[in-house]
Amino acid sequence: MKTVRVLIVDDHRLFRSGVRAELGPSIQVIGEAEDVESAVSAIAELEPDVVLLDVHMPGGGGQEVLRRVLGSGSQVRFLALSVSDAAEDVIGVIRGGARGYVTKTISGAELTDAIVRVSDGDAVFSPRLAGFVLDAFASTEAPPIDPELDSLTQREREVLRLIARGYAYKEIAKELFISVKTVETHVSSVLRKLQLSNRHELSRWATARRLV
C-alpha cells in the first residue's frame, strides 16, 4: 500500500491534532499550516501529495491558497475539508481547482479513503454536496448577486447558517472551534448588518435564501 504525504491546513490547532489522530496508516502527515501565508510556504517547501484544506481561515481562505499555489504551476492536489456545506463554498473551491470537498462530520476512515482517492486523481465529495457541483457546472448563468449576503464575512455566514438550523450558542462554539463570546460577537454583527432584531428573524432570513 502506498503512503500519501499530506499537509493539513486549518486555523484550529485542536482540529489539526484531531485529524492527525484519526487518519489511517496509509497517510503520512508531513506538516501543518494555520493560515494562507503559512500554507503557501509549506506547500512550496514540503511538496505534499495532497493538501487537506480548510475553506475559511485568516488571510483569504482556501480559495486564496488555491489561487496562489495552482497559479504558480504546482501539481499538488487539494481536498477541501470544512464545517460549511453551503453551495457557494463548495462551488468556489472546486472552481478554484480543488479535487474534492468533504465536511467535518466525516469519519477518520472515510477521510483516509477520500485522501487516497484524491491522490489517485479521483474527485471526491460528501454525498449531498455532489449535486451542488453538478448543478453549478451544468449552468451557464452566473448566480444572482445578494448585496446583504455579500456584506457578511465567511465566518458570519457559518454562524448564521447554524443559528438557522437551531443550534445554541454553545453548540455553535463547539462546531466552529471558537468561544461562546466570539459567537455572540458574530451574531451581533450579523444582526446589525442585516438590520434584524433577533435570532428568529435571522432564521427566517436564512431560510428565505436557502442557506440552511
N, C-alpha and C positions, 0 to 999 in steps of 0.2 A: 504493500500500500504506500502510495506516495505521500509525502508530507507537504502541506500547503503552508507557506510562510505568510503570516497575517499581521497587519498593523491595525490596531484598534484606535479609532478617532472618536472621542466623545468627551464632553466637557465635565462629566461627573466621574471622579476617581473611583467611588464605590461601585458605580455601574461597570467601569472598565475591569475592576477586580473581579466582579461577579461573572462577567463574560469569560474571563480567563479560566475561572474555576469550572465553568460549565462545558467548555469546548472539549471535544474528543481528542484521542491521541494522534489522529491524523493531521491535527492543526498545531503549528508552532507559532506562538505569538512572539514576534521579534521586536515589538516596540509599541509605544502608545503615544498619543498626542491629544491635546485638550482644546485646541483652537485652530483656526485656519493657518496661521503662520507656522506653528509647530508641526502641523500635519504636512504642509507643503515641503518643509525642510526634511522631515523624517522620511517621507516617500522618496525624495531625491537621494537621501543618504543610504537608506536601507533596501530600497528596491524590492518591496514585498510582492508576492504573487497576487494577493487580494487585500484591499483596504476595506475594513468594516467601518462605514461612515455614518455618523450621526447627521441628521438633516439640519438641526437648529443648534448653533453654538456661536461663541464670540468670533467676530471678525468677518462675518458674511455668510456663515453656514456652509453646509455641504455643497451647495451649488457653486460657491466661490472656489472651494477646493477643486472640484471637477474642472471648472473653467481654467484655473491656473495650471493644474497638472496635465490634463489632457491637451490643453492648448500648447504645451511645450513639446508635444510629440510622444509623451510617455505611453507605454502599452499596458500599464498596470490596470487591473480590473477592480471595479468598485461594487460593493454590495451595501446599499443603504439599510440602516437599522435605526428605527425611530419609534417614539411613542405615538407619533402622528399617523393617522390613516386617512388624512384629508387628500382629496383628489389633486388639489393644486400642488401639494408637496410631492406626491408620488410622481405626477407628470413632470414637475420641474426637474427633479434629479434624473429621471430617465431621459428626458430631452437633453440633459447636461452630459449624459454619457454613462451613467451607472448601469450595470448589467442586471440589477435586481433590487427589490425593495421588500423588506420584511419588517414586521412590527415587533416591539419589545415584549410581546406576550409569547413569543416563540420559545420552544424548549431548547435546551442545550443540544440535544441530539438532532433536532430539526435545523438548528443554526449551523451545526457542523456540516450536515449534509448540504445545506444551501451554499456554504463557503466552497466546498469541494466542487459542487456543480458549476458555480460561477468561475472557478479557476479552470474548469474544463471548457469554458466558453458558453455554457448554457445561460439562459435568462431565467431568473427565479423571483417569484412573487408570492406573498401571502395570498391565499385563495380569493378573498373579496377584493383585493387590490388589482388583480389581473384585468378585471372589467374596466377599471379607470383607464388603464394603459391602452387597451384595445379601442375604447371609445375615443380617446384623445388622438390616436394616430389614424383613426378612420375618418375623423372630422377635419375638414379643411377650414373651418371657421375658427376665428380667434375667440377665446372666452370673453364674455362681457365684462367690462370694467366696473368695479364696485368701489367708488371712492371711500365709502365708510369702512369697508373691509380692508382696503389698501392702507388705511390710516393706522391699522393695528400692526404691532410687531409680531414676528412669528411666535414668540412665547406667549403674547397676549391671546393670539388665536388658539393656541393649545389650551390655555386656561379657560377661555370662553367655551371651547368645544366640550371640555369635561364638565363645566358648570351646567351646560345644556343637557348633558347626559345624567345629571342628578348627583354628581359627586359632591361630597362635603369638602370643605377646605383642607382638612387633614388628609383626606384621600387624594386630593389633587397634589398636595405637597409630596406625598409618598410616591405617586405615579411619576412626577416630573423631577424628583430628587431635589426639591427646593424647600424652603421653610414655609410655614403657615403665614408668617408675616409677609413674605415675598408674594405669596398667592394673593393676600389681601391687597397688597400694593397694585398688582396687576389688575385685579378686579376693579379697583377704584379708578385706575387709568382707563380701562375699557368703558366703564360707565360714563366717565367724563367725555371721552372721545365720541361715543355714540349717543350722548345726551339721553341716557336711560337712568331709571331710578333704582332698580333693584335686580336681583338675580333672576326673578321670574320674567321680567321684561327681556333680560339677556337671553334667556332660554327661548322665548318666542322669536326674538330677532334671529338667533342662530338657526332655529328650525325653519323659519321662512326662507333662509338662504341655503338650506340643505347642508349645513355644516356639521350636523350631528351624526 
